Amino acid sequence: MLEQQHANTPTFSDARLDALQRHAFEYFVRETNPANGLVADKSQPGSPASIAAVGFALAAYPVGVERGWMTRTDAVSRTLTLLRFFWASPHGTAPDATGFKGFYYHFLDMNTGQRAGLCEVSTVDSTFLLAGMLAAAAYFDHEDENEQAVRTLADALYRRVDWAWACNGAATVTHGWTPEGGFLPYRWSGYDEATLLYVLGLGSPTHPLPAESYTAWTSTYEWKTIYGHELLYGGPLFIHQYSHIWLDMRGIQDAFARDKGIDYCENSRRATYVQREYAIRNPLNFAGYGENFWGLTASDGPGWTTRRINGIERSFFDYAARGAPYGPDDGTVAPWAVAASLPFAPEIVLPSLQHFQDVYPQITGEYCFRCSFNLSFSDEAEIDGHVGWTSPYHFGINLGPVVLMCENHRSDLLWRLMRACPYVVAGLQRAGFTKGWL
């Protein structure tokens, strides 16, 4: 078992944190197809698989082994099932394939494993999938046949990716591709969740990104001063979390960070405080907001609609990337996103988690927190005894960060695994990172 390495504040016990993390972990045990290992995007019946959720599952299984929630044999079996599925799945330009050029479609049919609907081959979601594969390869290091197969397959799947193709002739990486329309018109530029994409792309020994891709990406960063905090701006919390789940950014710096005199972990800490300060100031006067009620990010929402509430015309959104302080904001917060900031600012995260759990029991479902809730979305009617709206679903891409960031806070497990991955080290070095553990 892993030892607690961080002293939690008295407001949230080790046992409560352990229970929160384990309930999130259970999603990746139950919401899967045992025949191929695919993980449902969300708990709604009939949901397709999300390849990013699969990546989180692959990294979560080692946590389950270390915490005693799963046997190593079961974890290896689940991991091998997934890797064998992706290696053998149809790859090419056919509209019902599973992937192309080493990347995979954003959503896959849970049973057939083929493309779901008309979704895109997603570069960033494939990145999280590949990161999960590399984490599994780093963890399953025994010399028995099955663990050797995990390492061999994960390595082959990563080496198959054609990162240069995804640039479509320019320096930055496109968001994706479809057989019907070719490359999407959007690119990964500006600070966002794509740090890991560029690191894994630069670290490839087979089809790497061009050396100038990272500089082209960072050239579009926005440095701002918000509530007295100087930081690299990104409105939704997940921007400051998703790459950090895998990359230990403490003490290492690229050219941009060196120029600003910080590291990206400190930047995420400041972004977490900005979110909390925004909720304290509550400029739009939403219900509930305060020092222990915050967390704006990409999340489910009450729906695209307008309501007059207490004399104010309010616009509400469905699934959207909410952010602070510049919005969009419709009063919807995501407690899971607060939990995913635990390594950056435990002193403000833990009291907020306790507040959410103790005061709003409606947001705790079968797997840790439900996606999101909104106390302002109300016509004065109570739903299940509670005013407002609560998402009925759990999402794999929300619960994965809870499992993994809780573990990074408690033991550094995923950070240690990825620091040992030669492709991650090479990618960070090619991006210009120095100092610290590098």
N, C-alpha and C positions, 0 to 999 in steps of 0.2 A: 504494500500500500504506500501511497505517496504521503509525505508529511506536509503539514500546513507550513508554508514558508512566509506567509504574510499575516500580520496580526489584524484580525477583523475588528471593527469598532463594536462596542457593546450593544449596538442597536440591532445587529443581525448576527445570530450565532452561526458557528461553523456547521451545526446540524441543519439549520434552515438553508444555508447556502448549498450544502450537499444535497438536500431534498429537492431544491429548485433545479439544480444541475441534472440530477438523476431523472426527474420528471421530463425535462427537455430531451434527455438522451433516449427515453423510451419511444419517442416518435420514430427514431431510426431503427428500432427493433420491430415495431408493429406495423408501420405504414410502408411496408416493403412487399415486393413480390418475391417469394423465396426461390422461384424458378430462375430468375435472372438478376435478382438483387436490386432492381430499380426502386427508387424511393418516390413516393407521391409528392407532388408540389405542395398540396395542402390536404387537410383532413376531410374535405368535401368528397362524398362518394362520387366515383367516376373521374376523379382528377387524374390528369396525365402525370408522368414522372417529370421532375425537374433535374437537369443534369447538374446544376449547382447544388441542389439538395443531396444528390448522390455523392458529390465531392465532400460535403460536410459529413455525410455518413461514414465515408472511408476514413476520415480523420477522427471521427467520434468513437469508432470501434476500439482503437487503442486506449482511449480514455476509459471506456467501459471495462477493458481488461485491467488497467491499472487500479481502478476503483473497486474492482470486484463485482461489477454489475453484469459481466459477461465472461465466459471462459475464453481463453486464448484460442482454443480449437474452434469454437463457434465464430469468433472474429475472423480467423484465417479463412474459414469456409465461406463466410459471407463475402469477404474481400475477393477471394479467388473467383467466386461466382460472378461478381461484377466485372472483374478484369477480363475474364474469359468471354463474357457477353460482349464487351466493347471491342475486344480483339477480333471476334468472329462476326460481328454485326455488319450488315451491308454498308459499304462505303463508296460514295461516288455521286454522280450528278442526277441519279434517279430521284424523283420527287418524294418517294417513299423510303429513301435510305435512312440510315441512322446518323450518318455524318459524311463529311467531305474534307479532304486535305488534312486529316488528323483532328479536325474540330468536329463538334457535334451539334445537332439541332437542340435548341433551347428546351423544348418539351418533346417527350417521347411517349408513345402508347405504353401503358404499364404492362401489357401482356405481350404484344408483338415486339416492342422495342423500336418500332419504326417512328418516323417523324409524326408528331401530332399536329393536325390541322395544317396551316400554312406558315408555321413559325420559321424563324431564321436559323441558319447555322450561326451560333452565338460565340463570338470570340471571348468575351469576358466570362460567360457561364462555363465555357469549355475550360477556361483558366482555373476556375475553382474546382472543377472536376479533376483536372490534371494535378492540381496541388494536393488533392486528397489522395490520388494515386501515389504521388511521391512521398507523402507523409506515411502511407502504409508501407511503402518499400523501405523507408528508414526505420520503422518500428519493428517490422517482422524480419529480424536479423538472424534467426536460428538457421542451422544448416540442414534441417529436414526438407524433404522434397516439396511440400506445399509452400513453405515460407520462401524457399528458393524460387518457386514458380511465381509467387507474388512479386518478388523483386525483378525477375526477368520480364514479366508481362508489363509491369508499370514502366520500366525503362523503355521497352519497345514502343509502348503507346505514346510516351512523351517524345521519343525520337521521331515518331511518324509525323508529328505536327509540322506543317509548312507555314511558319510564322511570316516569312517574307511574302508569301502569296496574299496573306490577309491585309497587307499594306496597299495592295492594288496600285502599285506604282508610285506611291508617295511615302513620306517618312513616318507618319503616324498610322496607327492601326484602325481599320474600319470596324464598325460595330458588328458586322456580319454579312451574310450572303444568302440568297435564295436561288433555287434553280429557275424560278419564274422571272426574276428581275435582276439577277446578278448582285453586285455589292450594294449594301445599303448606303445612303448618302451621308451617314453620320460617321464621325471619327472620334477616337478617344483622345480628347484634348481638354485642357483645363484640369484642375485637380479633381480627381474623382476616385472611384474604387479600382482603377486600372493599374495602380502601381505594380501589383503582382503580375499582371499581364505583361508589362514591359520587362520585368525582371526575368520571368520564365522565358519570354521570347528572346531576350538577349543571351540567356544562358544556354540556349540550345546548341548542341554540337553538330546538328545536321542541317537545319534550315532556319538559322537565326534571323532575328530582326536586324536591319542595318544599324550600324553604330550610332547614326545620327537620330534614330527614332526617339530615344529618351530625351535628348536635348530639345527636339521639336515639341515633344509633349510638355516638358517643364516650361518652355517659353511662353505658354498660354496660362500660367498660374496667375492668380489674383491674391496679392498680399493686402490685407486690410487691418484696420484697427477698429474693434467692436467692443464696446463697454470697457475700454481700457486694455483689452487683450490684443496684442499684435499676433496675427496668425495667417496662415495660408487658408483662404476661405473655401468652404464647402458647406452648403446649407443643411442638407440632411445628415443625420448622425452616421448612417451606414458608410458614407464616403470616408469617414475617419476611422472606420473599424474593419471593413472587409479585408483589405490587404494586410492589415496589422494582425489579423487572426493567425496568419501564416508567417509573416515576416517580423522578426524581432528588430524593431527600429530604434531601440534604446542605445544611444551613444554613437550610432553610425550616421554619417552625413554625406549627402551628395553636394554638388556645387551650389545648388539653391539653398540648402540648409546651412552650409558653411557660411554663405554670404549673410544669412539672417541670424546666425549665431544660435540656432536651435537644432533639435532633431525632430523627426516626424512623430515620435511618441509624445514629446512635449507639445507639439502642435495639436495632436488629438486631445490631450489633456485640456488645452485652452479651449478647443471647440466644445468640449463637454461642459466647461464652465459657462461658455457663451449660451448654450442651450438652457442651462439652469437659470441664468440671469434674465434671459428673455422671458421665461415662464414667471419669474418673480415680478418683472415689470408688467407683463401681460398687457401689451399695448392694445390688443383687440378685445380685451375683457371677456375671455372665454372662461367658462365654469371650471373650477378645480385647479387651474394653473397656480403654481407656487413653488417654493424652494424644494419640495419633495414631490412635485407633480410636473414632470417635463418629459421630453423624449420625442422630438419630431424627426421623422425619417420616412423612407419609402414604406408604405403600409396600406392595408385595407382601410376602407372608409365607408361612411353611411350611404353614399350614393351621390350621383350628380343631380343635385336638387337645390332649391332655394326655400327657406322658411323664414317667417317673421317671428323672432323670439325676443320677448321683452321689448318690443317696439323696434328692434333692429333687424334689418333684412340680412340674413346670413346665407352665404353660398357654401355648399358642402360638396365633397369630392368622393369618388370611388377610390380604387387603388391609385395612389399618387405619391410622388416624392416630395413630402412636406419638409420644410426647412426653417431654420431660424438664423438671423432675425428678419430676413427679407421675404419669408414665405416660400411657397404658399402655406397657409395655415387656416384650418377650418375647425380647430378645437380638438382634433384627433391626436392622441398620443399613443406611443407604442412602448409599453414597459419592457419588452424584450430588448429594445435598443438601449435602454438605460443599463440593463444587465451587461450588455456587450461592451460597455465603456468601463467595466470594473477594473481592468488593469491600469487604466489611465488615472482614475480619480475615485478610489474606493471610499474615500471619506464623504463624498456626496452621493455616490451610487447606492451604498448599502442602506442608509436611512430612507432613500426614496423607494427601494425595493420593499422595505418593511412597510412603508406607508401604502404602497399599492396593494400588498397582500392583506394588510390588516383592515384597511378602510374600504377597499373595493373588491370584495370576494367574487363578484360577478366576472372578473377578468381572468380568474384562475380556472382553467379547464382541465381536461385529461392530461395534457402535456404542458406543464408549466403555465406560462401566460398565453392567453389568446392573443391574436395578432395586435389588436388595438382597441381603443374605446374612446367615446366622445360624450362627455356629460352635457355639452351644449346642444346636442341634437335631440331636442325634446319638444313635444307639444303638450307638456305638463302631464302626459300619461306615463305610467310606470310599466316597464317591461320586466317581467320576472321579479317584481318587487324593487327594481332599480330604475331610476330616471336616466334617460339618455340611451345611447346606442353602444353595443359591444359586438365586435366581430364574432360570428359563430365559429370561425375556423382557426386552426393552427397551420402555420406554414413552415416547411422544412428549412427555407432560407432564413427564417427568423430564429428557429430553435437551434440550428447548428452554431451560430455565433454565441448563443447562451452557453452551450456545452463547452465550446472550445475556449472562449474568453474567460469563463469561470476557471477552466483548467490552467490557462496561462497565468491567471492571477494566483492560483493556488500552488502550482508546481513548475510553471514554464514548459510543460510537456511538449506542446506543439512547436513552440519556438525552438526548443532544443533539437527536436527531430529535424526541423527545416534548416537549422544552422549546420546540420551534418550533411545536408544534401549538396553535392558538388555543383549541381545546376543552379541552385539558388545562390550559392557563393559566387559562381562565375557571373551570373546575371547582375548581381549587385555591384560587383567590381567593374563590369563593363559599363554600368550606368554611372560609374564615378564615385561610388560609396567607399569611404575609408573610415579608419578609426574604430573604436569600440571592439566588439567581438570579432570583427573582420581582421 
